[in-house]
Amino acid sequence: MTTDRWRVLVTEPIDEAGLERLEAVADVTRWDAYDDETLAQEIDRYHAIVVRTKALSPEVIERAERLRVISKHGVGLDNVPVEVASERNVAVCNLPGVNTQEVAEHALALLLAVRKTVLPTNAALADGSWDRADCRSRTIKGDTLGLFGFGHAGRTLAELAHGIGLSCVAYDPYVRDADLPLHVAGVETKRELFARADCVSVHTPLTDETRGAVGADELQLLPDTGVVVNTARGGIVDEDALLAALEAGEIAGAGMDVFVDEPPAPDHPLVERDDVVATPHIAGTTVESLRRMSIGAANNVRQVRDGRLPETTVNADDIDR
């Protein structure tokens, strides 16, 4: 256990519960202290970084001479140069499963909002219309929900969906059929998933393998009542292909919490559509989950400071203890 007082940089706002745990053992610099240019100049002062969605460049990590740990306030690591960190003996920790329930709930909320035409009917009512005969919402019970990826969030969504009468099929090449619950059928290919589903929810990490994985070929397999939901990462769903499918009436709508560029431009064509329900990358964000994530991220920093690698260290095999 080190007796030196660490310096910790928190790149974005986190719940006070986590900040208090950090400040008990370290000098904490908060997110508004630096712009990107100044951060690159000052990064070598810090032993730990707590990061949410801010992109950490390889160049910044290479300049961080004292850095011992990058602690992710969440799950996804597409904004962290893990390989560079490993080369510099910097532990990278995340919080798998910390906001699983929240992501699953949000995915279901987006699906229901699209199917129940919440946006256009709300807008019509706000404009003074009470035209109930124009309602075009659809019953969801009895539909088949396709789960592209069956990790923590996909598994939890399957439970929620099963509870309201949806059948579930899942495609995940890293999950054995024997590990699927009884109410979820496994499929062998992504094509089979889209061919069998009425709606698809994406729950896979963004990797070279999954980038653009939901494109025109997949979307055309859905029925014209189909819905695509993405609460995983922008870039998995080909936004141009999705827009084309919506404009052509090949599918009925989409629920999007994530985009290739975040934030998306104000005139982003998907955001402007009334058959797309869009939210600003908040699927995993609730009052409760923010507190859990802040405490978890702080605890990971404290463990590394005390000479231990957290169980959630993704590059543990590359770190000299």
N, C-alpha and C positions, 0 to 999 in steps of 0.2 A: 504493500500500500504506500503510495507516495505521500510525503508530507508537504510537498509544494502545493501552493494554491493554483489551481488551473485557471486558464482563461477560456471561456466558452463563447462562441459566436452563435446567436440565434438569428437566422436569416429572415424570418417572417413571424408575424404574431402567433403566439401560442397561448394556451390557457395559463392563468396565473399559478395554478397548482404545480405545473411543471417548472415554471420559472422559479418558484419558491424552493423546489427541491434542488435546482441547479445553484441558486444563489447561496444555499447553505454550505456549499463546498467549493464554490468557484466564483471568480469575477465574471459577470455575464455582460456581454455587449449586445444590445438589442438591435433589431432590424433596421431602425431608421438612422443608424450611426454612419453608414457608408453608402455611397453610390458604387456602381460596379467597378469603376476605375480605381477608386480609393481602396475598395476591398482587395483588389489584386495587390496593392502596395502594402496593405496592413495584415494580410492573411497569415504571415509567418509569426505573428504574435500568439496565435491560438492553438490550444491543445485539442479542442473539440469543436465541431460544427453540428448544430441541430438545424435540419433543413426540411421544409415542406415541399413546395413545388418549384422553388427557384432552381434554375439550372446551374450546376457547379461545373465550370469548365476544367478540362485536364490541366490547362495552364495555371489556373488558380491553385489546384491541388499540388502541382509540382513545386510551387513556391512556398507551400506551407511546411516549413522546416520542422516545426514543433508538433504538427498535427498527429494525433493518435487515433481519433475516432470520428467518423461521420455517422451521426445518428438520425435516421429518417423518421420524421413525424408522420408515419403512415406506412404504406406497404410498397408501392411501386418505386423502382429504382432507376427508371429511364432518365432521370435528371442527375444521376450520380455516376461519375466515371469510375466504376468499381475496379476495372482492370488497372487503371493508373494508381488508385488507392492501394491496391494489393502490392504493386511494384514498390510502393513507398512504405510498406508495412503499416498501413492505416486500416484499422478495422472499420467495416461498413455494416451497420446494424439496421434492421427494419422491424416492423411490428406486424407480422402476418396474423390475419384474423381479427385485428383490433377493431375494425369497423365493418365486419362482414354483414351483420344484421342490417346496418344502415344502408349499405350498398344494395342489398337484396330488396329491402323495402322501397328504395328509390326506383330501382329498375321496375318493380311491379307498379309503382305509382305512375311512372312514365307510360308503361304499357296500357294501363287503365285509362289514363288521360287521353291517349290517342284513340283508343277504341271507343271511348264514350264521348268523343268530339268536344272535350271540355273547352279548348281554346276558342274555336269558332262560335260555339253557342254562348260562351261568356261574353265574347266581343259583340255578338249580335244583341244580347240582352243589354249590354252597356250602351248600345246605340239606340235602344228603345224598342227593339223587336221582341215580340212574344209569339213567334211563329213555330209552334210545337209541331206542326205538320211537316216542317222541313228537317226534323231530327233524323240524323243518319247514323246514330251510334249503333253498336253491335253487341250482342251477348258474347261473353268470353267463355262461359262454362262450356266444356266439351271441346274446346280448341286444343291444339297440340302446340306446346311451347318447346322450341328448340334451344338448347343451352350450348353455346359455342364456348367451351371451356367449363370444366367441372371442378374448380377449386373450392375454396371456402364460400365465396359469394354465390357461385353457381349452385352449390349444394343447398345453401340456405334458401335461395330463390325457389328451387324445386319444391322444398317443403311448403313455402307460402303458396305457390301456384297450385300444388296438389290440394291444398286446403280449400281453394275456391273452385275446384272442379276442372282444372286443366290437366291434360295428359302431358308428360314430359319425356323428351328424348334428349340425349346428350352426346356430344362429340368432344372427346379429349384423348388424344393419342397417348397421354401419360397416365391415364386412369384405366385400370382393368375393369371389365364388365362385372367381375365378381365383387368389386368394391362399390358398385352403384346400389343405391337403395331400391327396394322392390318396386316403388312407384316410378322409377326412371328407367327407360330403355336405352341401352347403348347402341350407337351406330358406328360403322367402321370408317366412314368417310365424311368429309365436310359436305360433299354434294348430297349424300343421303340425308344428312341433317336438314338441309334447306328444302329438299324435295318432300320430306315428311311433315315439316312444320307449317303451322299457320302464322306463327310469329317467332322471332329469334332474338334472344338476348345474349350479348357478348360479355364473356367473363374470362378473358385470357390476357396474359401480359403482352405488352408490345415488344416484339422481338423481330429480328430479320425474317423469321419464319412466318410471323403473323401480320407483318406490315402489309396492308392492302388485301388481307385475306378475304374480306367480304367485299366483293366487287360485282360487276355486271353479271358474270356467269352464275354467281350464287343468288343474286337478287331475282333473276328471272325464273328461278325455280320456285319462288314463293307464289301463293295465289294473289289475285289482285286485291284481296282483302288483307294482305300480309302487312306486318309491322316489324320493324327492326329497332332494337333498343341497344344503345351502347353506353354503359357506365364504366367501361374498363379504361381504355386509353384512346385518344385521337390517333388516327392513322391506321387502325385496324380495319375500320370501315372506309372504303374509298368514297370520299365525299362527292366527287364528280359523278361517280356511278350511282350513288344514292339519289342525288338530285335528278339525274336523268330518269331513273326508275319512277320517281314521284311525279315528274312532269309528264311522263308517258302514261301514267295511271297503272303502271305494272304492279305497284304496291300501294297500300292505303295511307301509310304514314310512318313516322319514325319518332323515337324518343332519344334525344342526344344530350348527354351530360358532359361529353368530352369532344374536343376538336383537334385537328392537326395543328392549327395555330391558336394559341390561347393567350389573351382573349381573342375570339374571332372578330373580324371587322364588323362594324355596326350594320353594314349592308350585306353581310354574308347571306347568300341566297337561301340556305337552309333555315337560318334563324328567322327570316322574314315570312316563311310559309305558315299557313294556319293548320297544315296537316303534320307539322313537326312541333313537338313540345321540347323546348331546349332549356337547359339549366346550366349555370356556370361552374361546372366541375365541383359539385357539392354533394354528390351521392353519398360519400362517406362522412359527411360533415353534419353532425348534430351537436347540441350542447353537451350531451353525454359523451359522445365519441371524442370530441375535442379535448375534453378533460382526460379521458383515458390515454389518448395519444400523447398528450403533453407529459403526463406522468411516465408513460412507457419510454418515451425518448429520453427523458431526464434520467431515468433509472439505468438505461443502457450506458449513458455517459459516465455515471457514477461507478458502474461496475468496471468499466475499462480503467477509470482512474484508480480504482482499488486493486488493479492488477489481474482482473478476471475478464474473460471474453464472454459476453452474453450468449445465450443459446441461439439467439436470432442473428448472430454474426454470419453474414452470407459468404464471406471470404475467409472463414476461420482456418481453412487448410493452408492459406498463403501467409498467415500472420505468425511471426516469431514471438512467442510469449516471453 
